[in-house]
Structures are given as structure tokens and as C-alpha cells.
Amino acid sequence: YQEEKWIGHGESTASQTAWALLALLAAGRRDTASVTRGVTWLTEAQQADGSWDEPYFTGTGFPWDFSINYHL
């Protein structure tokens, strides 16, 4: 991030990194350092079987009723 105030807290997850990449690509930001870093992170985090470790609940349903853990 160019401004520290926008830096995320906690560990990155494959699903949230992929969502950010989809947004950047949809916005036409294909050839940017952000996309390169995101793709590099996904590539390095990928498991030998092609999946990603997704230990955290990264999606929400109805707040306080349930959360979603994407098995990638």
C-alpha cells in the first residue's frame, strides 16, 4: 500500500486475495504492481494438491447467525 493507513490487519486469505484481484481486473487494472503481488501471493500460498489453506471464516451470511468458511 502507498499509504500505511490502508494496510490490512491479520493474515491474508486466498479467497479475499482472489476477490481483490477480481475487482482490480474488472476495473481494468491488469498491469499493476498490486495485481502482480496478489497473483504472486496466491501462487506461493497454493498447496501441492492445488488447494489453498483457508483456516478463517471469510464470508458472512446473516450477521450473528452464521459465517462462511470457503474450502478452497
QUIQUIVEN-V627321 format. One record per backbone hydrogen bond with DSSP energy under -0.5 kcal/mol. CO is the residue of the C=O (numbers start at 1). NH is the residue of the N-H. E is the energy in kcal/mol with one decimal. If there is no record, write none. Layout:
co=CO nh=NH e=E
co=CO nh=NH e=E
//
This chain:
co=2 nh=4 e=-0.5
co=3 nh=6 e=-2.0
co=4 nh=7 e=-1.8
co=13 nh=17 e=-2.2
co=14 nh=18 e=-2.5
co=15 nh=19 e=-2.4
co=16 nh=20 e=-2.1
co=17 nh=21 e=-2.3
co=18 nh=22 e=-2.6
co=19 nh=23 e=-2.1
co=20 nh=24 e=-2.5
co=21 nh=25 e=-2.8
co=22 nh=26 e=-2.3
co=23 nh=27 e=-1.6
co=24 nh=29 e=-2.8
co=25 nh=28 e=-1.6
co=29 nh=32 e=-0.5
co=30 nh=32 e=-1.3
co=32 nh=36 e=-2.1
co=33 nh=37 e=-2.7
co=34 nh=38 e=-2.3
co=35 nh=39 e=-2.7
co=36 nh=40 e=-2.4
co=37 nh=41 e=-2.6
co=38 nh=42 e=-2.5
co=39 nh=43 e=-2.5
co=40 nh=44 e=-2.6
co=41 nh=45 e=-2.1
co=42 nh=46 e=-1.0
co=45 nh=53 e=-0.5
co=47 nh=50 e=-1.9
co=51 nh=47 e=-3.7
co=56 nh=58 e=-0.7
co=59 nh=68 e=-2.5
co=61 nh=63 e=-0.7
co=62 nh=65 e=-2.7
co=62 nh=66 e=-1.6
co=66 nh=61 e=-1.6
co=68 nh=58 e=-1.2
co=68 nh=59 e=-1.9
co=68 nh=70 e=-0.6
co=69 nh=71 e=-0.5
co=70 nh=72 e=-0.9
//
